[in-house]
């Protein structure tokens, strides 16, 4: 199950108004583990595997949250050799629980058709 937490370090205007600053969202080790597992399963169902650099980025986030209290909900998949199949599978994975607040997909082989 995915869960999201918000750090207390949100912007002062958002904090003053009681709004949640989505850039301060935290994801736990369990969140990232579930994301990786579900994304891999969706890719495998489409006869595709995740690039090693992509797995490495997710595993870095998993290992940085040793106490499972949360780490920044951002992922840098820049130049990870992701393609349309990977992105469609990621969108399907995140559609049920959008836990990521910042996602860098630059320098990949993604066409406009993926949208």
C-alpha positions in Angstrom: 0.0 0.0 0.0 1.2 3.5 -0.8 1.3 6.2 1.8 2.3 9.9 1.7 3.5 12.1 4.4 4.2 15.9 4.3 7.2 17.4 6.0 6.9 20.4 8.2 9.2 22.3 6.0 6.6 23.4 3.5 6.4 27.0 2.1 5.3 29.6 4.6 2.4 30.7 2.5 1.1 27.1 2.2 1.6 26.5 5.9 -0.1 29.7 6.9 -3.2 28.8 4.7 -3.3 25.2 5.9 -2.6 23.9 2.4 -0.2 21.0 1.7 2.9 21.9 -0.3 3.2 19.0 -2.7 7.0 19.6 -3.1 7.5 18.8 0.5 5.8 15.4 0.2 7.7 12.4 1.6 7.5 8.8 0.5 8.6 5.9 2.7 10.8 3.0 1.8 7.7 0.9 1.5 6.2 3.4 -1.0 9.2 3.3 -3.3 9.5 -0.5 -2.9 5.9 -1.0 -4.0 6.3 1.5 -6.9 9.4 -0.4 -8.1 7.7 -3.8 -7.8 4.4 -2.7 -9.6 6.3 -0.9 -12.3 8.5 -3.9 -13.0 5.4 -6.2 -13.1 3.7 -3.9 -15.6 6.8 -3.6 -17.8 7.3 -7.4 -17.7 3.7 -7.9 -18.8 4.6 -5.9 -21.9 7.8 -7.8 -22.5 10.0 -5.0 -21.3 12.5 -4.6 -18.4 13.4 -1.5 -16.5 16.8 0.0 -17.3 19.4 -0.6 -14.6 19.8 3.1 -14.0 16.1 3.4 -13.3 16.2 0.6 -10.8 19.3 2.1 -9.2 17.5 5.5 -8.7 14.6 3.8 -7.0 16.8 1.6 -4.8 18.8 4.7 -3.8 15.5 6.2 -2.5 14.7 3.0 -0.7 18.0 2.7 1.0 18.1 6.4 2.0 15.0 5.9 4.2 16.5 3.5 6.7 13.9 4.2 9.4 10.9 4.1 6.9 10.0 7.6 8.0 10.0 9.1 4.6 12.4 10.7 2.0 11.7 13.3 -0.7 9.1 12.2 -3.2 11.3 13.0 -6.2 12.9 10.8 -8.8 15.5 11.6 -11.4 15.2 9.3 -14.4 17.0 11.7 -16.8 19.0 9.8 -19.5 17.8 6.4 -18.2 17.0 5.0 -21.6 13.3 4.9 -20.8 10.9 4.5 -23.8 7.2 4.7 -24.4 6.5 1.3 -22.9 8.3 2.2 -19.6 6.4 5.5 -19.4 3.0 4.0 -20.0 3.7 1.4 -17.3 4.8 4.1 -14.9 1.7 6.2 -15.6 -0.5 3.2 -15.0 1.4 2.5 -11.8 1.1 6.0 -10.5 -2.5 6.4 -11.6 -3.9 4.6 -8.6 -1.6 6.4 -6.1 0.3 9.4 -7.3 3.1 9.5 -4.7 5.8 11.4 -6.7 5.9 15.2 -6.5 8.8 15.7 -8.9 9.8 13.5 -11.8 12.6 14.2 -14.3 12.2 12.3 -17.5 14.4 14.4 -19.7 16.9 12.9 -22.2 14.9 9.7 -22.7 13.3 8.2 -25.9 9.8 9.2 -25.2 7.4 10.1 -28.1 4.4 12.4 -28.0 2.3 9.4 -28.7 2.8 8.1 -25.1 0.4 10.9 -23.9 
